[in-house]
Amino acid sequence: MALQELIQPFYWELFSKKLREKIDRLRYVGFFTEKEAEEKNMRLVVGRERKVSLYWLVDESDGIIADAKFQAYGPIGLIAAAEIASELVLRKNYHQASRITADLLDQHVRDRKETAAFPKECHSFLNQILSAIDGAAHQCLDIPYTEQYETTPIEADFGEIPGGIPDWEGFSYQQKIKILEEVIDKEIRPYIELDAGGVKVLSLNEGREVLISYEGSCTTCHSSTGSTLSAIQKILRARVHPSLFVTPQI
């Protein structure tokens, strides 16, 4: 029997396409044992909340979550939320993981930035996952962590607009800046904030060069001119226009 046949049609139809795809191909179901953690020289952390358990293998040298799995029993919305949370915490430290919000979980699997991936009936499931994350992170407070990483915090699976936004060239300067700010606010800023960082648009030069400035920890992070910058440019090219390139103000 197909998985969708076990789900109430009402919920299935209200899930975003990306969320349904996650449900069809669950990757993080399972658990770790203390023996497995010991063999990998990691700390096993388990965050539990009602019918969900989040399993993390945490590097005790820097607090990075090296691997994640989950067990969840109940509605498919809860299982889907646990899957997304497990994907998001990978390669983050436990402090970053504790900053994950319900909105970020939802944004990660939205088809359109203005349309929620989870119906409102599933909001309680998102909150259960956040409680489990908090419980897991609390068990790591004695582990030192650093705010600076080589990997980008932006992991969103964003959709591409072939050729860019229609009539992009015909928009006024103010309209273009507003669009760029909106995309950054919805699809980039939440991920950067996991690193206690920030980003804002300063100007759009000659209709192609997006000048940005970093804030917070991003000002001293190596990836702000590497992987994070590349991810920001890739998202803006996919969601706004392929001619754009991003330059950070150093």
C-alpha positions in Angstrom: 0.0 0.0 0.0 1.4 3.4 -1.0 2.2 5.8 1.8 -0.2 8.4 0.6 -3.0 5.9 0.9 -2.4 5.8 4.7 -2.8 9.6 5.0 -6.0 11.5 5.2 -6.6 13.0 1.7 -7.3 16.4 3.4 -3.8 16.6 4.8 -2.1 15.2 1.8 -3.6 17.8 -0.5 -2.7 20.6 1.8 1.0 19.6 2.0 3.4 21.4 -0.3 4.8 19.4 -3.2 8.3 19.5 -1.6 6.9 18.2 1.7 5.1 15.3 -0.1 8.4 14.4 -1.8 10.1 14.4 1.6 7.4 12.1 3.0 7.8 9.7 0.0 11.5 9.4 0.6 12.2 9.5 4.3 16.0 9.5 4.8 16.5 10.0 8.5 14.3 7.3 10.1 16.1 5.2 12.7 18.2 5.6 15.8 21.8 5.3 17.1 23.1 3.2 20.0 25.6 4.1 22.6 28.0 1.5 21.0 27.7 3.2 17.6 28.4 6.6 19.2 31.4 5.2 21.0 32.8 3.6 17.9 32.6 7.0 16.1 34.0 8.9 19.1 30.8 10.9 19.3 28.3 11.8 22.1 24.9 10.3 21.7 22.2 12.8 22.4 18.4 12.0 22.4 15.8 14.7 22.5 12.3 13.3 23.3 8.9 15.0 23.3 5.8 12.8 23.5 5.9 10.5 20.5 9.0 11.7 18.8 12.7 11.1 19.6 15.6 12.9 17.9 18.9 11.1 17.9 22.1 13.1 17.3 25.8 12.1 17.1 27.6 15.2 18.4 31.3 15.9 18.1 32.5 16.8 21.6 35.4 18.9 20.3 33.2 21.5 18.7 29.5 20.7 19.2 28.8 19.9 15.6 26.0 17.4 14.9 27.7 14.9 12.7 24.6 12.7 12.1 20.9 12.7 12.9 18.1 10.3 12.9 14.6 10.1 14.4 11.8 7.9 15.5 8.2 9.2 15.5 4.9 7.5 16.0 1.6 9.1 15.0 0.4 11.5 12.3 2.4 11.9 9.1 2.8 15.6 9.8 4.8 14.8 12.9 7.0 12.3 11.0 7.5 14.9 8.2 8.5 17.6 10.7 11.0 15.2 12.3 12.5 14.4 8.9 13.0 18.1 8.0 14.5 18.9 11.5 17.0 16.0 11.1 18.1 17.4 7.7 18.4 20.9 9.0 20.5 20.2 12.0 23.2 18.3 10.1 26.6 20.0 10.2 25.2 22.6 12.5 26.4 22.9 16.1 23.9 22.3 18.9 23.6 26.1 19.5 22.6 26.7 15.9 20.1 23.8 16.1 18.5 25.4 19.2 17.7 28.5 17.1 15.6 26.6 14.5 12.0 27.9 14.5 8.7 26.5 13.3 8.8 29.0 10.5 12.2 27.8 9.3 11.1 24.2 9.3 8.1 25.2 7.1 10.1 27.5 4.8 12.5 24.7 4.1 9.8 22.8 2.2 7.7 25.5 0.7 6.9 25.5 -3.0 6.2 29.2 -2.9 7.6 31.7 -0.4 4.2 33.0 0.4 2.4 29.7 0.9 2.9 27.5 4.0 4.1 23.9 3.4 2.3 22.6 6.5 -1.4 23.2 7.1 -2.3 24.9 10.3 -3.6 21.6 11.7 0.1 20.5 11.8 1.5 23.4 13.8 1.4 21.4 17.0 3.6 18.8 15.4 6.2 21.5 14.6 6.2 22.7 18.2 6.7 19.1 19.4 9.8 18.9 17.2 11.1 22.2 18.6 10.7 20.9 22.1 12.6 17.8 21.2 15.4 19.9 19.7 15.6 22.0 22.8 15.8 18.9 25.0 18.7 17.5 22.8 20.6 20.8 22.8 20.3 21.2 26.5 22.3 18.0 26.9 25.2 19.5 25.0 25.7 22.7 27.0 29.0 21.5 28.4 30.5 21.1 24.9 32.4 24.2 23.6 31.3 25.5 20.2 32.4 28.2 17.8 30.4 30.6 15.8 32.6 30.4 12.7 32.3 27.6 10.0 33.5 26.8 6.6 30.1 25.4 5.5 27.2 27.7 4.5 24.2 27.7 6.7 21.9 28.0 3.7 20.5 24.5 2.9 17.1 25.4 1.4 15.9 23.5 -1.7 14.7 26.5 -3.6 12.7 26.5 -6.8 14.0 28.2 -10.0 12.2 30.6 -12.2 13.4 29.9 -15.8 14.7 33.1 -17.2 14.0 35.0 -14.1 11.1 37.1 -12.9 9.1 38.3 -16.0 9.8 41.9 -17.0 12.5 42.2 -14.4 14.4 44.7 -16.5 11.3 46.9 -16.7 11.0 47.3 -13.0 12.0 50.5 -11.2 15.1 50.5 -9.0 13.0 50.7 -5.9 10.9 47.7 -7.1 14.0 45.6 -7.7 15.4 46.4 -4.3 12.1 45.4 -2.7 12.1 42.1 -4.5 15.7 41.3 -3.6 15.0 42.2 0.1 11.9 40.0 0.0 13.8 36.9 -1.3 16.7 37.5 1.1 14.2 37.9 4.0 12.3 34.7 3.2 14.9 32.3 1.8 18.3 33.4 3.0 18.2 35.5 6.2 16.6 32.7 8.4 19.5 30.3 7.6 22.2 32.9 8.2 20.6 33.8 11.6 21.3 30.3 12.7 24.9 31.4 12.8 24.0 34.7 14.7 24.7 36.5 11.4 22.9 38.9 9.2 22.8 40.2 5.7 21.2 43.2 3.9 21.1 44.7 0.5 23.0 48.0 0.1 22.4 48.7 -3.6 21.9 47.3 -7.1 24.5 48.6 -9.5 23.8 48.7 -13.2 20.9 46.4 -12.7 23.2 43.4 -12.2 25.5 43.8 -9.2 23.9 43.2 -5.9 26.0 44.9 -3.2 25.4 43.3 0.2 26.8 43.8 3.7 27.1 41.2 6.4 26.3 41.6 10.1 27.1 39.7 13.3 29.2 36.6 13.1 29.1 36.8 9.2 31.6 39.7 9.3 34.4 37.4 10.5 33.3 34.1 9.0 35.4 32.6 6.2 32.4 31.3 4.3 31.0 34.9 3.9 33.2 35.3 0.9 33.1 31.6 -0.1 30.3 29.1 0.3 27.7 31.4 1.9 28.3 34.1 -0.8 28.0 31.5 -3.5 24.7 30.2 -2.1 23.2 33.7 -1.8 24.1 34.4 -5.5 22.7 31.0 -6.6 19.4 31.7 -4.8 19.1 35.2 -6.2 19.9 34.0 -9.7 17.3 31.2 -9.5 14.5 33.2 -7.8 15.0 36.7 -9.3 17.2 36.8 -12.4 20.1 34.8 -13.9 22.1 38.0 -14.7 22.7 38.9 -11.1 25.9 38.6 -9.2 26.6 39.4 -5.6 29.4 41.4 -4.1 30.0 41.7 -0.4 31.1 45.0 1.1 34.3 44.2 2.9 
